[in-house]
Amino acid sequence: MRVLVLGAAAGGGFPQWNAASEACRRARAGDPAARPATQCSIAATVDGERWLLVNASPDLRQQIEANPPLHPKVAPRSSPIAAVVLTNADVDAIAGLLHLREGTPFVLYAGERTLAVLDRNPIFEVVDRGIVPRRKLPLEVWLEPEDADGRSLGLRLRAFPVPGKPPLWLEGEIGEALVTDAEEGDVLGLEIVAGRKRLVWLANCARITPALRERIRGCDLLFLDGTLWRDDEMILAGAGSKTGRRMGHVSMAGPEGAMAAVADLPVGRRLFIHINNTNPALLADSAERAELERRGFEVAADGMEIEL
């Protein structure tokens, strides 16, 4: 399995358009230790020709142009993107679908609650259901993603619920739902398997439960929620009023953080992704980056390519 990191940042990207933090200023100035990043997404393939996209970032068009394996190969119009799987209905996971409206077939997989969000928002009808079938992603069931012609992509995929919360933009309608065990499926994790290699995707996750620890155990590649370094980071930075847990994100550091939760698990490679512009670990020369690397973790970066 070949994996491309299309975007490593949380919603808003890095630098964020309206953020004037020191880190964002360094990124805009071209500081090599403050590498810019687009919003979170990866792509995976077995044959190098047909790709499964995990989430459709608002930056998708830019990400396609930055990654030649995703460039169209057959005139007049085509795309190596054969399928898209959505793990939640937040703007930074679904808005990129609007870039895929130009009449090229692929298959769209999503959980029942995310499909309901798409169904109730008619703007997404520009992605023509006649050529882009929408398929419900069952929980805890292995399936083989297919392209629009019904051919297997050579991957196996299993979705599972993770602790999280409904999309931010729905809070005015349903209230500020507390972080739960997400049995309703608002936020999904993924296992993606090719041969004997297994990838686990947990880019949005409020806490690492014992069940998630067992899910992670033994995987060859882990993409883990790296939104914040510490739970009160947004408050301390003056960039928001909510804790990380309240936003549905586990922190990297601390006794209940992601690093502590998975430190003792056998994992081939551990990458933090979905990293907010306030997180000091974005900076390659920060003490936080040095600490996480010392503990055996990495920070994902746009354009990173991984072979499993």
N, C-alpha and C positions, 0 to 999 in steps of 0.2 A: 504494500500500500504506500502510495505517495501522497503526502499532505502538504498543502500550501497554506501558510498564514496570510490571509488577505488583509486582515485588519486586526490590530492588537488592542486598540483603545476602547474605553467605555463610551457611552453616549456623549456626543459632542466632539469626540476625537481629541487629538493632541497636536498642536495647541487648539484649545476650544476657541470658537470665533469671538466670544465676548469675555475671555479670561485674560487678565493681565498679571498673573502670578509670575514670580521669578522664573519658574520652570517654563512657562509658556513664552515668556520673553526670550529665554535662551533658545528655545526651539525655533522661534521666528528669526533669530539672529544667525541660525545655522550652526549652533554649537553642537559638535559631534556627540557630546554626552547627553544631549536632549533631543533624541531622534524623533521626528514627527511620526504620528501613527493615525491611521484611519479607524473607523468604527468596526467593532468585532465581527469577524467571520473567518471561516476556513473552508477549504475545498479538498476533497479526497478522490483518489482514482486508483484503479488497479491496472488499467490498460493504457493510461496516459492520453487517451482520446476522449473519454466520456467522464465527466466530473460530477460529483455530488457536492452541492453547496450547502453548508450549514449556516443558516440565517442569511437574510438579504439586507445588508447594511445600506443606509442612505448613501454611503460612499461607493456603492457597487460599480457604477460605471468607471470611476477612477481606478478601482481595484482591478477590474478586468483589463484596462489599458496598461496597468503596471505589471501585469503577469502574462507574458506571451502564451503560456499553455492554455489560457482562456480566450485567446483571440479567435475570431471566426476563421475557418480554414477553407470552406466551400462557398463559392460565389453563387448567387448574389448575396444571400443572407443565410447564416448558420451560426451555431454556437456549440462549443464543447460542453457547456453546462447542460447536463442531461436530466438532472433532478435537483430540487431544492427542498431541504427539510427545515422547518421552523420550530424553534424550541420555546417561543413565547410570543406574545402579541405586542410587546413594547415597540415604539417607533423605530428604535435602532436595530430591530430584528426583522421588520416587515416592510419598511418604507422603500427598500431597494427593489421590491417587486415591481414598482412602477417603472424602473429602468428596463424591465424585461417584457415590455408590452408590445414589441415591434413584430409580432407574428411568427416567432420561432418556437417550436414545440419543446416542452419539457414537462416533467411531472412534479407537482407540488404536494409535499407531504407535511402534515401538521396535526397536532392534537385537536380533539373535538372543540375545546374552548377557543383555540386560536382560529380554527376554521369558522367558528361562529362570528368572531370579530370581523374576519374578511367578508363573510356573507352579509353582514349588516352595514358594511361601508361600501357603497356602490362604486366609489372611485377605483376599487380593485377589480372591477369588471373589465377594465381596459386590458387586463391579462386574460385573454379570451379563453373561457372554459372549454370551447370547442377544440382547442389545440393544446391547452394546458390543463389536464385533468387535476382536480383536487381530491386527494386521497387521505382518509382519516388514518392517523398514526395511532395504532393501538398501544396500550401500555403493557409492558412486561411481555411482549410477544416479539419473537424474532421474525424479521421479514427481509426479503431481498429487494432493495430499491431497483426500479426499472426505469428505462428511458421511455419516451412517448411511443415508441414502436413495440413496447412490451419486452424488450431485451434486458436481462439482468445486467447490472453494473459490476457484478462480481464481488459485491460487498454484502455483508449481513449487518442489519441495523436493529437495535432494540432501544425503545424509549422508556423512560421511567420517571415518575414524579419526584421532585426535589423540594425541600423547604424554600419557599419564596413568597411572592405576593402578586396580585393582579397588576396589570400595567398601570403606570403612573397616571396616564390620561383618563383612566376609568375611575379614579378615586372620587371625583366629584359626583359620580353616579351611584357608586356602591359603598362609599365611605372608605375610611382609611383602614382597610383590613389589616389585622395583625399578621405577622409572619407565622405560618403554620407548617405542618408537615406536607402541605401542598397536595393532599390527596385528590383535590379537584383537577389537578393537571394544568394549573396556570403556568407553571414553569417546569420544563422537562430537561432531564439529562439524557445523554445518548451513550450507548456503546456501539462502536463501529468495528467490525471484524473483517479481516482479509486473511485467509489461511489460518495460521496460528497467532497472528498479531492482533492485538486488541487496543483500541483507543477509547478512552473515557472522556466525555465532554461535560464539564460542570462550570460553564462560564457565567451562570447566574445561579447563586445558591446562598441561602441565608445562614446555614450552619451545616457542619459535617456531622451527620448522625451515625450511630453504630451501623445501621444498614448501608449507608453510603461508604463507610470504611470498608465493608466487605465487598461492595461493588468495585471499589478502586483496587483492592488487593490484587497484585499480580499483573496489572495491566502494563502494556509496553509503552504507552504514551498517555499522560494525563494533562488535560487542559483544565485549569482550576481558576475559579473566580478570584481575580486579583484587583478588584475595583479599588479598595482602600487598604492602606497600611494599618490604620487603627480605626476603631469603631467611631470615635468622635472627630474624625479627621475633617469632615466638611464643616463642622461647627467651629473648630479651632482655626480653620483657614478663612472663616467668614464667608464661605461659599454656599452655605445652606444651613438649615435648622434641624436636619434629621440625622440620626445615627445611621451607620451602615446597616445594622440589623433591621432598622425601620424601613430602609430602602430595599431590603431583600438581599443583602450582600454580606457574606462573612468577610472578616478582615484577614489580611495576611498574618499579622503579628498578634501577640498576646496569648495568654493561656488557653483561650477558647478560639484562637485563630486557626486558619487553615494549615499553616506550617506545623503547629503543634499537633493538630488533629491527624495528620497523615505522615508524620515524621518517621514512624516505625514501620510503615507499610512497605512491602517490596513492590517497587514501581520502576519501570525502565527509565523513564524520563519525565520530569515534572515541570510544566510550564505554566506560569501565571499569564492570564489573558483577560481582556475586558478591564483594562487598567485606567482609572480615572486620572484626569489631568492634575488633581491635587495630590496624587500619590507620589511621595518622594522616591520610591523605588523605580519610577520611570527614568530617573537620572542615573546614567551609568557610573557617575563618580560619587554617588551618595553613599552614606554609611548604611542605609537601608538595603541598597542593592548589594553591597558587600556582605551584609548579614545573610540575606536570603541565598546568595550563591554559596556561602560557607556552609549553609544547611542543606545544600543539594538541590536547590530550586533554580529555575531560569525565568527570565522575563521574555515573553514572546515578542516578536518584532515583525512588522510588515515585510513581506517578501521572504520570510524564513521558509525553507523547504526541508522536509523531514522524510526520510525513507525508512519504512518498517519492513 
